[in-house]
Amino acid sequence: MEKVKILVVEDEIIIADNICDTLEDLGYECLEPAINYTEAIAIIESTVPDIAILDVQLAGAKTGIDLAKTIKEKYNFPFIFLTSNADAATVNLAKEVMPPAYLIKPFSKDDLYTSIEIALHNFSKKIGDIKDNNLVIKDSLFVKDKGFYKKVKFEDILYVESSHVYVEIFLANNQKLLVRTSLNEILNNLNDNFIRVHRGYIINTNHLSQISSTVVMVADKNIPIGKKYREDILTKINLV
């Protein structure tokens, strides 16, 4: 399970550093801040963040609004606008790119936390990938844990096991997550690498090591195959 990665784009270095310190105190991972459009794009290209905090006014020809447009058109992840200007003209320009959240300087630690969580939630809801407290953005599941969204990459999930009104998500690093949802709901949010093999199990076929007529092995775990799922499994897995 990873921390949510945040990119801060702010041309005042002291402010950017203060925001990054606050983000890390809140439990997020903060990337190296960018001071302009060009630096921001370079960082996004090398390490795509989960969310960005963009100052509306940036040094250089292109503004934070220009950067927001590029993010929407090319990279498709949520962002928050940050500005010291709350005038109608600035707000109207910002509205054109429909930011999930908007922060006015000065702001508090609570304001920052709330804006990030709302932006993640609203972005996931907008693209139709939200179930209860769990969000899906691109190739990752964001699970609510102690008040924060934690990032779980699909590729790190070994299998999912039903546990009454919860599911247990078993990860490649030997961690386990307990999430209040159903197997059907979580399967709808995962990608095509995941298949249901039993009424109580979903597996990630990328981690499938062995298969027989009655069980599959994922990592060191033998998982039973339900009769009603056997045919579907065979059609999705190439057997020689």
C-alpha positions as CSV (number, residue, x, y, z in Angstrom):
1,M,0.0,0.0,0.0
2,E,1.4,3.3,-1.0
3,K,0.9,6.9,0.0
4,V,-1.0,9.2,-2.3
5,K,1.7,11.1,-4.4
6,I,1.1,14.8,-4.7
7,L,2.8,17.4,-7.0
8,V,3.0,21.0,-5.8
9,V,3.4,23.6,-8.6
10,E,4.2,26.9,-6.9
11,D,6.6,29.6,-8.0
12,E,7.4,30.9,-4.5
13,I,9.8,28.3,-3.2
14,I,9.2,29.0,0.5
15,I,5.5,28.5,0.1
16,A,6.0,25.4,-1.9
17,D,8.3,23.9,0.8
18,N,5.8,24.8,3.5
19,I,3.0,23.1,1.6
20,C,5.2,20.0,1.1
21,D,6.1,19.9,4.8
22,T,2.4,20.0,5.7
23,L,1.5,17.3,3.2
24,E,4.1,15.0,4.6
25,D,2.9,15.7,8.1
26,L,-0.6,14.7,6.9
27,G,0.8,11.4,5.6
28,Y,1.0,12.1,1.9
29,E,4.1,11.6,-0.3
30,C,5.2,15.0,-1.8
31,L,7.1,15.0,-5.1
32,E,9.8,17.6,-5.7
33,P,7.9,20.8,-6.2
34,A,7.9,22.6,-9.6
35,I,8.0,26.4,-10.1
36,N,6.6,26.6,-13.6
37,Y,4.7,24.8,-16.4
38,T,7.8,23.3,-18.0
39,E,9.2,21.8,-14.8
40,A,5.7,20.5,-13.9
41,I,5.4,18.6,-17.2
42,A,8.8,17.1,-16.8
43,I,7.9,15.8,-13.4
44,I,4.6,14.5,-14.5
45,E,6.2,12.7,-17.4
46,S,8.8,11.0,-15.2
47,T,6.5,10.2,-12.2
48,V,2.8,10.7,-12.8
49,P,1.3,12.0,-9.5
50,D,-2.1,11.0,-8.1
51,I,-3.1,14.6,-7.6
52,A,-1.5,18.1,-8.1
53,I,-1.8,21.4,-6.3
54,L,-1.5,24.2,-8.9
55,D,-0.9,27.8,-8.2
56,V,-3.0,29.7,-10.7
57,Q,-0.3,32.4,-11.3
58,L,3.0,30.9,-12.3
59,A,6.3,32.4,-13.5
60,G,6.6,32.2,-17.2
61,A,4.3,32.4,-20.2
62,K,1.9,29.6,-19.1
63,T,-0.2,29.7,-16.0
64,G,-1.5,27.1,-13.7
65,I,-4.7,27.1,-15.7
66,D,-2.8,26.2,-18.8
67,L,-1.2,23.4,-16.9
68,A,-4.6,22.2,-15.6
69,K,-5.8,22.1,-19.2
70,T,-2.9,19.9,-20.3
71,I,-3.4,17.6,-17.3
72,K,-7.1,17.1,-18.2
73,E,-6.3,16.6,-21.9
74,K,-3.2,14.4,-21.7
75,Y,-2.7,12.9,-18.2
76,N,-6.2,12.7,-16.6
77,F,-5.6,13.0,-12.9
78,P,-7.2,15.4,-10.3
79,F,-5.8,18.8,-9.4
80,I,-6.5,21.6,-6.9
81,F,-6.1,25.3,-7.7
82,L,-4.2,27.4,-5.2
83,T,-4.3,31.2,-5.4
84,S,-4.1,34.4,-3.3
85,N,-6.6,36.0,-5.7
86,A,-10.3,35.4,-5.1
87,D,-11.5,38.0,-7.6
88,A,-14.3,37.1,-10.0
89,A,-12.1,37.2,-13.1
90,T,-9.6,34.6,-11.6
91,V,-12.4,32.4,-10.4
92,N,-14.2,32.5,-13.8
93,L,-10.9,31.5,-15.5
94,A,-10.4,28.6,-13.1
95,K,-14.0,27.4,-13.6
96,E,-13.3,26.7,-17.3
97,V,-11.3,23.7,-16.3
98,M,-13.7,22.6,-13.6
99,P,-11.2,22.0,-10.7
100,P,-12.5,19.5,-8.1
101,A,-11.3,21.9,-5.3
102,Y,-10.0,25.4,-4.9
103,L,-7.8,26.8,-2.1
104,I,-7.4,30.4,-1.2
105,K,-4.2,31.6,0.5
106,P,-3.7,31.6,3.4
107,F,-5.2,28.2,4.3
108,S,-5.0,25.9,7.2
109,K,-3.7,22.3,7.5
110,D,-7.3,21.1,7.8
111,D,-8.3,23.1,4.6
112,L,-5.5,21.4,2.7
113,Y,-6.4,17.9,3.9
114,T,-10.1,18.4,3.2
115,S,-9.5,19.8,-0.3
116,I,-7.3,16.8,-1.3
117,E,-9.7,14.2,0.0
118,I,-12.7,15.9,-1.7
119,A,-10.7,16.3,-5.0
120,L,-9.8,12.6,-5.0
121,H,-13.4,11.6,-4.1
122,N,-15.0,13.9,-6.7
123,F,-12.7,12.9,-9.5
124,S,-13.3,9.3,-9.0
125,K,-17.0,9.9,-8.7
126,K,-17.0,11.8,-12.0
127,I,-15.4,9.0,-13.9
128,G,-17.9,6.5,-12.3
129,D,-15.4,4.6,-10.2
130,I,-16.5,5.0,-6.6
131,K,-17.9,2.5,-4.2
132,D,-18.5,3.6,-0.6
133,N,-15.1,4.7,0.7
134,N,-13.0,3.1,-2.1
135,L,-11.9,5.0,-5.2
136,V,-10.4,3.8,-8.4
137,I,-8.2,6.1,-10.5
138,K,-6.4,4.6,-13.5
139,D,-4.6,1.4,-12.4
140,S,-5.0,1.8,-8.6
141,L,-7.5,1.3,-5.9
142,F,-7.7,4.1,-3.2
143,V,-8.7,2.6,0.1
144,K,-9.8,4.6,3.1
145,D,-7.5,3.9,6.0
146,K,-7.5,5.9,9.3
147,G,-9.1,8.8,7.6
148,F,-6.8,8.9,4.6
149,Y,-7.0,7.4,1.1
150,K,-4.1,4.9,0.6
151,K,-3.1,3.9,-2.9
152,V,-3.1,0.2,-3.8
153,K,-1.8,-0.6,-7.3
154,F,-3.7,-3.4,-9.1
155,E,-0.4,-5.1,-9.9
156,D,0.3,-5.5,-6.2
157,I,-2.9,-7.3,-5.4
158,L,-2.5,-11.1,-5.2
159,Y,-6.1,-12.1,-4.4
160,V,-9.2,-10.9,-2.6
161,E,-11.1,-13.1,-0.1
162,S,-14.7,-12.6,1.1
163,S,-15.1,-12.1,4.9
164,H,-18.8,-11.6,5.7
165,V,-19.6,-7.9,5.0
166,Y,-15.9,-7.2,4.4
167,V,-13.3,-8.3,1.9
168,E,-9.6,-9.0,2.7
169,I,-7.2,-7.8,0.0
170,F,-3.9,-9.7,0.1
171,L,-0.9,-7.9,-1.3
172,A,2.5,-9.0,-2.8
173,N,4.4,-7.4,0.1
174,N,2.6,-9.7,2.7
175,Q,0.3,-6.9,3.8
176,K,-3.5,-7.4,4.1
177,L,-6.3,-4.8,3.9
178,L,-9.8,-5.2,5.3
179,V,-12.3,-3.2,3.3
180,R,-16.1,-3.0,3.9
181,T,-17.5,-3.9,0.5
182,S,-18.6,-7.0,-1.4
183,L,-16.6,-9.2,-3.9
184,N,-19.0,-8.2,-6.7
185,E,-18.4,-4.5,-6.0
186,I,-14.7,-4.7,-5.8
187,L,-14.5,-6.9,-9.0
188,N,-16.4,-4.2,-10.9
189,N,-13.6,-1.8,-9.9
190,L,-10.7,-4.0,-10.9
191,N,-9.2,-4.5,-14.4
192,D,-9.4,-7.6,-16.7
193,N,-6.5,-9.3,-15.0
194,F,-8.8,-10.2,-12.1
195,I,-11.3,-13.1,-12.3
196,R,-13.6,-14.7,-9.8
197,V,-12.7,-18.3,-9.2
198,H,-15.0,-19.1,-6.3
199,R,-17.9,-17.4,-4.5
200,G,-15.3,-16.4,-1.8
201,Y,-12.3,-15.5,-4.0
202,I,-11.0,-13.2,-6.7
203,I,-7.5,-13.7,-8.1
204,N,-5.1,-11.6,-10.0
205,T,-4.1,-13.8,-13.0
206,N,-0.8,-12.1,-13.3
207,H,0.2,-13.8,-10.0
208,L,-1.3,-17.2,-10.9
209,S,1.4,-19.9,-10.7
210,Q,-0.5,-23.2,-10.9
211,I,-3.9,-24.5,-11.9
212,S,-5.7,-27.8,-11.6
213,S,-9.3,-28.9,-12.0
214,T,-10.1,-27.9,-8.4
215,V,-7.6,-25.3,-7.3
216,V,-5.4,-22.4,-8.4
217,M,-2.2,-21.4,-6.7
218,V,-1.5,-17.7,-6.2
219,A,1.9,-17.0,-4.5
220,D,1.9,-19.8,-1.9
221,K,-1.9,-19.9,-1.4
222,N,-4.1,-22.7,-2.8
223,I,-7.5,-21.3,-3.7
224,P,-10.4,-23.5,-4.5
225,I,-12.2,-23.3,-7.9
226,G,-16.0,-23.2,-7.7
227,K,-17.8,-25.4,-10.2
228,K,-19.8,-22.4,-11.6
229,Y,-16.6,-20.4,-12.3
230,R,-14.5,-23.2,-13.9
231,E,-15.6,-22.7,-17.5
232,D,-15.1,-19.0,-17.2
233,I,-11.6,-19.5,-15.8
234,L,-10.6,-21.8,-18.6
235,T,-11.7,-19.3,-21.3
236,K,-9.6,-16.5,-19.7
237,I,-6.5,-18.5,-19.1
238,N,-4.4,-19.9,-22.0
239,L,-3.8,-23.6,-21.4
240,V,-1.4,-25.6,-23.6
